[in-house]
Amino acid sequence: MSKPALLGRLKAQIAQDGPISVPEYFTRCLHDPRDGYYANRPALGSDGDFVTAPGVSQMFGELIGLWLMETWDRQGRPAPFRLVEMGPGDGTLMSDILRAARLLPAFLEAADLWLVEVSPVLRAAQKEKLAGASVQWADRLEEVPAGAPLLLVANELLDCLPARQFVKTPEGWAERVVGLAEDGELAFGLRSLSPPPRRGRGGPPKAVEGAAASLPLDAPSTTSWSPSPALAGEELAPGAILESSPAQAALGSELGHRIVRDGGAALLIDYGRATSEPGDTLQALRAHKKEGPLDSPGQADLTVWADFPSVLEAARQAGASAPPVITQGDFLRALGIEARAQALAAARPDRAEVVARQLDRLTGAAQMGDLFKVACLSAPGLNPPLFEDEA
């Protein structure tokens, strides 16, 4: 069996130029234009690599549609407004949102619909799913025209934005990098954040994390970092890992500035942390099974947990309102998912058990209900449903 092309190219690059950061590796695996996962083979659904909430049940998208309509109503029903989905997958979520929005024709008439998507494969799926709808596409949010209020939804987008990883060592904090082991295979290693104490001549570089000699601890990183204020005072043992995602924080800042300028709100739904805490969340998923993040670059989906504290703080710094996150289970129950499930089961008694399983998958504490969180960023004074009071 031939090895993935991206693997060979990464090895050659590292052999020539040295180790690369985890974010660079992450981004290459997902978005390399020749061999990246989203450029060539994103596979959603039960027959693919992973299932997202819209693929579990239509109830998810329908209730988000109701939330968007109520938020639009609380804004004073602006026309036009930008209805935007970032990372829209195969288009299922927006399809369900638009179906629910038929209850309020004025909402659909006022909506200028945009999908922010970089994957040509997924764009093709979205065009098929949303055939008949008036949709425009953009590679980045900044390409969506300004000057009108924004209503944006992003489901499982933050986990696709890379994070730096930092490991506590006896000498202090070091950044995790991807290099080559002695056998020529990809391996994790550490790069110190500051030069270590001087050693006498002939002292070998200190080996770390089983990495090759090409990843010495005494090769300092060129970028600075310090633990978040929430974790700075904690006594963490050597080996502890902290993650920091400048990319996720940058999105929070961009959304915050956009919303403050134009008005509106953004709904971000993802699995992740409601508070800052240590832990390694980098994972690869293929055919619904986890594998090592370095095993098959470009062939598996790579993700990290959403860093909601950083996203919300960046939005607040931009002037937006950003109340604490709530769990997906609480969010959907408050919007009436249990009543919707009962109605669907009553309309199709033969599918009652299926609907019950879907409900548990979306809201159950052992399923998506607690692990997935919902964040809302909004213009000051808007008070979207379920996020009226900022703590």
Wavefront OBJ file of the C-alpha trace (Angstrom):
o trace
v 0.000 0.000 0.000
v 1.477 3.333 -1.034
v 1.951 5.992 1.587
v -0.064 9.234 1.411
v 1.651 11.845 -0.735
v 1.447 14.515 1.962
v 3.361 12.312 4.393
v 6.321 12.110 2.042
v 6.286 15.834 1.367
v 6.165 16.662 5.082
v 9.071 14.338 5.815
v 11.143 15.925 3.057
v 10.359 19.433 4.314
v 11.237 18.583 7.913
v 14.420 16.780 6.895
v 15.533 19.894 5.035
v 14.242 22.734 7.216
v 13.748 21.212 10.671
v 10.699 20.595 12.874
v 7.434 22.419 12.269
v 4.886 23.699 14.773
v 1.735 21.757 15.587
v -0.450 24.492 13.991
v 1.552 24.305 10.746
v 1.237 20.523 10.680
v -2.484 20.761 11.502
v -3.145 23.289 8.732
v -1.171 21.338 6.138
v -3.065 18.147 6.959
v -6.451 19.821 6.561
v -5.885 22.432 3.870
v -2.867 21.544 1.755
v -4.198 22.355 -1.738
v -2.841 19.123 -3.238
v -3.295 16.524 -0.513
v -5.137 18.147 2.417
v -8.157 16.445 3.944
v -10.644 19.216 3.166
v -9.178 19.848 -0.262
v -9.782 16.315 -1.446
v -11.662 13.890 0.764
v -13.841 15.331 3.538
v -16.267 12.555 4.421
v -19.280 13.418 6.586
v -22.094 11.174 7.731
v -22.471 7.574 8.814
v -20.531 6.351 5.775
v -17.756 8.901 6.241
v -15.286 9.775 8.977
v -17.530 11.620 11.436
v -21.113 12.744 12.044
v -22.050 16.270 13.110
v -25.264 17.306 14.842
v -27.096 18.337 11.636
v -26.551 14.810 10.358
v -28.077 13.317 13.502
v -31.508 14.908 13.129
v -33.359 17.689 11.358
v -34.404 18.940 14.797
v -30.986 20.514 15.351
v -31.093 22.817 12.339
v -34.793 23.590 12.716
v -34.305 24.884 16.253
v -31.300 26.954 15.260
v -33.492 28.417 12.527
v -36.060 29.410 15.146
v -33.320 30.986 17.263
v -32.086 32.996 14.285
v -35.591 34.208 13.441
v -36.234 35.326 17.016
v -32.877 37.098 17.153
v -33.676 38.873 13.871
v -37.039 39.927 15.289
v -35.345 41.346 18.407
v -33.057 43.401 16.159
v -36.096 45.092 14.678
v -36.266 42.920 11.542
v -33.502 44.624 9.542
v -33.630 44.283 5.773
v -31.333 43.312 4.332
v -29.192 41.350 6.761
v -26.352 38.887 6.137
v -27.285 35.303 6.982
v -23.929 33.528 7.149
v -22.787 30.020 7.942
v -19.095 29.367 8.422
v -17.880 25.826 7.851
v -21.252 24.663 6.476
v -20.286 21.007 5.946
v -22.462 19.369 3.312
v -25.169 22.050 3.568
v -27.553 20.065 5.781
v -27.649 22.611 8.596
v -28.477 25.546 6.327
v -31.052 23.449 4.471
v -32.844 22.738 7.751
v -32.562 26.384 8.824
v -34.141 27.579 5.580
v -36.945 25.035 5.867
v -37.785 26.236 9.369
v -37.606 29.851 8.166
v -40.557 29.279 5.882
v -42.604 29.997 8.991
v -41.476 33.619 8.660
v -41.354 34.610 4.973
v -40.156 38.123 5.807
v -37.011 36.618 7.332
v -36.200 34.786 4.111
v -36.946 37.833 1.992
v -34.565 39.985 4.030
v -31.768 37.400 4.192
v -28.658 37.814 2.040
v -27.318 34.258 2.301
v -23.588 33.522 2.366
v -21.605 30.352 3.038
v -17.953 30.657 4.069
v -16.241 27.528 2.761
v -12.736 26.795 1.470
v -13.195 23.156 0.444
v -14.150 22.695 -3.240
v -15.481 19.227 -2.430
v -17.810 20.552 0.250
v -18.868 23.502 -1.886
v -20.085 21.042 -4.497
v -22.096 19.166 -1.853
v -23.575 22.418 -0.567
v -24.637 23.509 -4.042
v -26.443 20.223 -4.500
v -28.101 20.340 -1.080
v -29.189 23.966 -1.451
v -30.229 23.846 -5.101
v -32.898 26.479 -5.655
v -31.724 28.765 -2.838
v -30.012 32.062 -3.577
v -26.556 31.448 -2.095
v -23.192 33.136 -2.431
v -19.866 31.663 -1.350
v -16.759 33.179 0.199
v -13.400 31.781 1.287
v -13.215 34.093 4.309
v -15.635 36.073 6.419
v -14.005 39.342 5.360
v -15.223 38.657 1.809
v -18.851 38.811 2.968
v -19.956 42.411 2.329
v -20.163 44.664 5.369
v -22.759 47.357 5.946
v -25.698 45.200 7.091
v -26.432 43.345 10.360
v -24.929 39.888 10.635
v -26.583 36.687 11.796
v -23.942 33.972 11.736
v -23.896 30.338 12.769
v -20.877 28.036 12.927
v -21.238 24.423 14.000
v -17.973 22.544 14.594
v -15.813 25.247 13.086
v -13.641 26.198 16.062
v -12.329 22.639 16.400
v -10.949 22.947 12.849
v -8.740 25.900 13.850
v -5.291 24.840 15.098
v -3.850 25.243 18.569
v -0.299 25.506 19.808
v 0.608 22.942 22.481
v 2.928 23.575 25.425
v 4.393 20.916 27.686
v 5.623 21.398 31.249
v 9.159 20.067 31.653
v 11.474 20.120 34.677
v 13.261 23.050 33.017
v 10.035 25.007 32.323
v 7.580 25.240 29.457
v 8.400 23.974 25.973
v 6.412 24.013 22.751
v 5.421 20.753 21.095
v 6.619 20.408 17.506
v 6.548 17.770 14.762
v 9.859 16.395 13.562
v 11.480 13.139 12.482
v 12.402 10.268 14.762
v 15.568 8.239 14.260
v 13.665 5.797 12.039
v 12.628 8.638 9.740
v 8.971 8.642 10.803
v 7.063 11.667 12.079
v 7.386 12.202 15.829
v 6.480 14.771 18.422
v 9.286 16.643 20.140
v 9.758 19.756 22.250
v 11.333 23.116 21.616
v 12.179 25.250 24.622
v 10.620 28.685 25.000
v 13.840 30.166 26.337
v 17.505 29.179 26.104
v 18.506 26.683 28.817
v 21.441 27.238 31.200
v 24.810 27.043 29.466
v 26.473 23.624 29.483
v 30.124 22.726 29.262
v 31.657 21.766 25.939
v 30.639 18.423 24.568
v 27.369 18.232 26.510
v 24.773 16.479 24.345
v 21.352 18.091 23.771
v 18.722 16.815 26.157
v 16.339 14.285 24.590
v 12.664 14.958 25.109
v 9.486 12.932 24.587
v 11.402 10.234 22.743
v 12.084 12.617 19.879
v 15.001 12.475 17.497
v 18.194 14.393 18.138
v 16.887 16.922 15.614
v 14.441 18.123 18.288
v 16.705 19.259 21.130
v 15.304 21.100 24.102
v 17.966 23.790 23.642
v 16.564 25.061 20.325
v 14.479 27.976 21.613
v 11.197 28.948 20.025
v 11.075 32.269 18.241
v 7.588 33.065 19.567
v 6.636 33.858 23.144
v 3.909 32.340 25.297
v 2.771 32.230 28.909
v -0.067 30.319 30.608
v -3.470 31.987 30.721
v -4.179 33.979 33.909
v -6.648 31.271 34.964
v -3.863 28.659 34.955
v -0.768 30.715 35.700
v -0.929 29.999 39.440
v -1.648 26.278 39.192
v 0.963 23.721 40.168
v 1.162 21.526 37.091
v 3.335 18.428 37.064
v 5.933 17.809 34.346
v 4.230 16.345 31.308
v 1.141 18.546 31.661
v -0.035 20.030 28.356
v -1.671 23.395 27.818
v -3.184 24.491 24.514
v -3.521 27.971 23.067
v -5.285 28.764 19.809
v -4.455 32.194 18.396
v -6.570 31.241 15.363
v -9.688 30.681 17.466
v -9.106 33.888 19.419
v -8.590 35.785 16.152
v -11.967 34.574 14.905
v -13.581 35.729 18.145
v -12.004 39.140 17.678
v -13.022 39.369 14.015
v -16.620 38.435 14.814
v -16.703 40.833 17.743
v -15.511 43.789 15.683
v -17.876 42.940 12.820
v -20.885 42.652 15.113
v -20.105 45.852 16.984
v -19.740 47.710 13.679
v -22.725 46.278 11.781
v -24.940 44.799 14.500
v -26.176 41.264 14.844
v -25.094 38.062 16.555
v -23.018 34.920 16.041
v -23.830 31.460 17.360
v -20.839 29.133 17.826
v -21.451 25.457 18.620
v -18.630 23.010 19.255
v -17.117 20.509 21.635
v -14.672 22.070 24.016
v -13.897 23.704 27.309
v -16.069 26.208 29.119
v -13.120 27.061 31.404
v -9.361 26.976 30.924
v -7.799 23.659 31.911
v -4.836 21.488 30.926
v -5.067 18.569 28.520
v -4.041 17.295 25.094
v -7.085 17.427 22.795
v -5.388 16.985 19.406
v -6.992 13.997 17.706
v -7.414 12.377 14.310
v -10.602 10.663 13.207
v -11.108 8.337 10.260
v -14.089 6.042 9.628
v -15.448 7.039 13.059
v -12.333 5.708 14.799
v -9.531 7.617 16.472
v -5.992 7.213 15.228
v -2.701 8.884 16.016
v -2.507 12.505 14.797
v 0.737 11.704 12.949
v -0.409 8.405 11.432
v -1.872 9.492 8.102
v -1.601 13.219 7.349
v -4.249 14.399 4.909
v -6.217 11.159 5.165
v -7.966 11.783 8.500
v -9.805 14.712 10.041
v -7.736 16.557 12.654
v -9.396 18.521 15.444
v -8.728 20.216 18.771
v -11.235 21.264 21.399
v -12.746 24.706 21.117
v -11.129 27.214 23.464
v -14.298 29.081 24.374
v -12.708 31.244 27.127
v -10.239 32.740 24.633
v -12.877 33.220 21.931
v -15.291 34.970 24.281
v -12.588 37.165 25.806
v -11.394 38.266 22.360
v -14.959 39.180 21.389
v -15.424 41.146 24.612
v -12.175 43.018 23.980
v -13.677 44.030 20.619
v -16.720 45.439 22.394
v -19.218 42.650 21.782
v -21.442 41.027 24.364
v -20.285 37.459 25.103
v -22.118 35.742 27.966
v -20.847 32.441 29.386
v -21.381 29.371 27.246
v -24.202 26.915 27.878
v -24.306 23.227 27.020
v -25.843 22.064 23.774
v -28.336 19.980 25.745
v -29.578 22.978 27.740
v -29.684 25.126 24.604
v -31.785 22.672 22.596
v -34.118 21.826 25.475
v -34.769 25.512 26.107
v -35.684 25.928 22.438
v -38.214 23.098 22.645
v -36.472 20.065 21.163
v -38.413 17.656 23.374
v -41.742 18.969 22.107
v -40.441 18.834 18.538
v -39.354 15.217 19.051
v -42.802 14.315 20.354
v -44.420 15.900 17.301
v -42.140 14.019 14.921
v -42.797 10.730 16.719
v -46.550 11.329 16.640
v -46.439 12.041 12.911
v -44.371 8.906 12.257
v -45.022 6.314 14.981
v -42.869 3.829 13.078
v -39.884 6.131 13.679
v -40.561 6.938 17.329
v -37.584 4.896 18.555
v -35.291 6.511 15.995
v -36.404 9.995 17.062
v -35.824 9.074 20.711
v -32.264 7.970 19.918
v -31.644 11.155 17.967
v -32.905 13.234 20.864
v -30.578 11.434 23.273
v -27.629 11.824 20.885
v -28.133 15.588 20.684
v -29.004 16.322 24.319
v -27.890 13.392 26.491
v -25.158 14.093 29.028
v -23.231 11.016 27.875
v -23.627 12.006 24.217
v -23.340 15.505 22.686
v -25.425 17.227 25.327
v -22.691 18.190 27.794
v -19.479 17.934 25.770
v -20.780 20.347 23.124
v -21.168 23.978 24.161
v -22.992 26.942 22.644
v -21.567 30.457 22.674
v -23.269 33.635 21.540
v -21.536 36.853 20.529
v -23.824 39.816 19.968
v -24.016 43.555 19.613
v -24.401 45.257 22.994
v -28.055 45.548 23.973
v -29.384 42.999 21.504
v -30.099 40.213 24.046
v -30.562 37.157 21.812
v -32.754 34.310 23.127
v -31.187 32.343 26.017
v -28.285 34.801 26.253
v -30.108 37.826 27.638
v -28.057 38.315 30.775
v -24.307 38.540 30.682
v -22.562 37.265 33.796
l 1 2 3 4 5 6 7 8 9 10 11 12 13 14 15 16 17 18 19 20 21 22 23 24 25 26 27 28 29 30 31 32 33 34 35 36 37 38 39 40 41 42 43 44 45 46 47 48 49 50 51 52 53 54 55 56 57 58 59 60 61 62 63 64 65 66 67 68 69 70 71 72 73 74 75 76 77 78 79 80 81 82 83 84 85 86 87 88 89 90 91 92 93 94 95 96 97 98 99 100 101 102 103 104 105 106 107 108 109 110 111 112 113 114 115 116 117 118 119 120 121 122 123 124 125 126 127 128 129 130 131 132 133 134 135 136 137 138 139 140 141 142 143 144 145 146 147 148 149 150 151 152 153 154 155 156 157 158 159 160 161 162 163 164 165 166 167 168 169 170 171 172 173 174 175 176 177 178 179 180 181 182 183 184 185 186 187 188 189 190 191 192 193 194 195 196 197 198 199 200 201 202 203 204 205 206 207 208 209 210 211 212 213 214 215 216 217 218 219 220 221 222 223 224 225 226 227 228 229 230 231 232 233 234 235 236 237 238 239 240 241 242 243 244 245 246 247 248 249 250 251 252 253 254 255 256 257 258 259 260 261 262 263 264 265 266 267 268 269 270 271 272 273 274 275 276 277 278 279 280 281 282 283 284 285 286 287 288 289 290 291 292 293 294 295 296 297 298 299 300 301 302 303 304 305 306 307 308 309 310 311 312 313 314 315 316 317 318 319 320 321 322 323 324 325 326 327 328 329 330 331 332 333 334 335 336 337 338 339 340 341 342 343 344 345 346 347 348 349 350 351 352 353 354 355 356 357 358 359 360 361 362 363 364 365 366 367 368 369 370 371 372 373 374 375 376 377 378 379 380 381 382 383 384 385 386 387 388 389 390 391
